[in-house]
Amino acid sequence: MKLKEALALFLLVDRSKQTRETYEKFLRRFVNTIGPERQLQSIRPEDIAEFVDEMRNRTVKYEGHGRRPIVQEPLSTSTIHKNVQMIKTFFKWCVDHHHLAESPADFLVNKRPVRPLGQGKACKDEELELLLAAAQFKPRDLALLTLLAESGCRAGEAAGLKIRDLELESMSAIVDGKGDVRRRIYFYEGATEALRAWLEIRPDVSHDFVFLSMRDRSPLSPRAITEIIRRLSRTAGLKRALGAHSLRHRVGLGFARERVAPRIAQHYLGHANVSTTLEYYQDVDESDLRNAGRLLSTRRSTWQEDIKQNPAARLITKPRTGS
């Protein structure tokens, strides 16, 4: 089997539209570089290592992106990590489906990059305030922004939200999550008010999707939603361009700071595995470490006060030993 034929079969696997497009865009570039006409069994670890080294040494990014201009910067460590993971996933699929005896990508060590403290993805409180101010005269954008910020739902879930699945009285909605799993999301007064205001002026169209393009009235795509948040970031004058996922990270980080049990946060965010939720809990800065230390300090002060009020608590009874 040729490499390009294996890729064509791999891309037939049932995935979300956005995931499928991400795999296709990167892996086609990978296959075209390695050699699409080569036999799958002829791919060597050295071929893959050369491709990965080229990624790590690249000095430009967004080549062929379509929506972003080329920038003279190296690829980020998180982008390289994601790309390497796609290579490993592709060859593992080839092994699992008996197209290869073993994966030539097994040798790749792909540790998730660790961000410095305070440089996580989560939208900060002050950034959200500026985003809300930028959207205050845009009913659709304000409804979308507050829904994402309060529910922590994915861009794809917001894009697929339909009016019939929106329950404003109970401040919740049913959305299609990852893997076409139907799940309930929750929001509060801010999003409820913004959604009501948007639905009152929403254009009368044939489809039932809550969020639509103001230009052609078609339902918004997940990428269009992310672009709306990026545009609001620019309008707000933020130093970084946030996306829809930064608002989801903010919800997860908020749960961590309020010491919400990871299992509860997992179901709120719709994660299949709690380990994914814990990645959101790691998006911390120095203030989180300080607050954690204060918890210990407070407990120690309470213990010391108990000792003062009950001196007998100092006594330690030694166990009796045999004669």
Summary of the structure (lengths in Angstrom):
residues: 323
radius of gyration: 25.2
end to end distance: 81.4
largest distance: 92.9
contacts: 862
relative contact order: 0.09
helix: 56%
strand: 6%
